[in-house]
C-alpha cells in the first residue's frame, strides 16, 4: 500500500482512541505526538504538521459530539477531516468539456512523465473516450519509441516525428487528425531543471495549442521541494493540476502530496505502482480513509467498474443465483478479482478492513493461491471446465501435471466448486442470518482459498 509506514502509524493511533476507556486531553496529546512523528517521517513540512496539531486540539476543545456520535468517534472524525484538508480537501476531477480536450503534461527529467502519459491515456480510454497521444519531446532519446510502445499496449494511437526538432511543427503536422479525438494528451520535453529555454519552448507550444489542462508530473521522492517546483511551473507554464508518481516506492511521499496541496494547483492523480493500471484520481478524503483503515469505497467501485464488464457481471450474477455456474464462470470471477490488483491494495479500499490488521503476508499468500488456480484452470479442457463432474483421478493427475501443482490443489478447486453449489441451492427462501450460518458451516462464507 502507498505510504505503508504512515498508514500503520495512523491506524495505531485510531486503534488507541477506539480502545481507550475515555478520551481526555492526555490521550489526545499522546495521539498528536505520534501523529507528528509519523507525518514528519513521511517528509511533511514541519509547519504544516504543527498547524494540523493545533487545529485538532482547538476542534477537540470547541466541538461537541453530534447525536449518535461518541467522544471517540468525534476525535476520529476530526483527525480524518484535518488530514484530508492537509492533503487538499476535496477531489478535483478533470471534466472533459469540449472536443478535442487537450491535456499538456510537463515536468523535469526522471519524473515519469512519458509513462504517466500512457497511464492517463489508459485511464480515460477505459471510460469510453477516444484518445490520442502526442510526443513533442525532442530532447530525450527514444522518447517517441517509449510512448509508441505504451500506446500499442493500450491500443491508443501515438503521433510524433523523431526526426523533427521543433515541438510546434510536430503538433501542427498532425493537428487536423487530432481534431477527431475526444482527448489529446501531449507529452512535452523535460530538462534537469526549469531553464529559460524550457519555459520558452513550453510557452510557445502552450500559446498555440491552448490546452484545457496543464498537468505537472512530479516524482514523490522529491519530497517538500515539490512545492517549489509546483510554484515555478505554475508561474511558467500555467499548470492547472499535479500528478504525483512513484508513491509506492518511497516512505516520504507525504512531502510531495502536502507541498502541492498548499499551491493553487491541486493533485489530480497519483501513480501507485509500475503497472499501467496503477494509477488513480487523487481523492484526499478517500486517501486518508485508506491510511486510517476506514477504506475508500469510491476507489473500490472505480476499480470494480474497470475490471468487470457490466453485462458480464449481470450474466454471472444470474448464473450464480440459479446455481448454474461452472468452472468457466468461476475462472471469470477470479480473473475479475486479479484485474483489480493485488489483494493487499483491493482490500485496503474496503471500509473497516484496515482495522482488522490482517497480516500482509497472508494476503500475499492468497494472491499466490489465485495465480495457482488460474494455472489449473488453463490446464483443463473446455469439456472439463463446462462439466467438472467428469474430472476423475486420472484427469486430476493430468491437470496437476500440466499446471505444475500437486493433485491436492486440483481437489481444492473441485471441493470449493461443489461447496459453492451446495450453498447456492440453500440460498433460495432463506434470510441473510440463516445464509451466513450455512456459509460458515460449509466453509464458503468468502472465497475460502
Helices and strands as residue ranges (DSSP letters): H 4-19, H 25-41, H 46-62, H 71-86, E 101-106, H 113-125, E 131-135, H 143-154, E 157-159, H 167-178, E 183-187, H 196-209, E 213-219, G 220-225, H 226-237, E 241-245, H 253-261, E 267-271, E 279-281, H 284-291, H 297-307, H 310-322, H 327-339, H 343-348, G 353-356, H 360-378, H 382-386, G 388-390, H 393-403, H 407-427, H 432-442
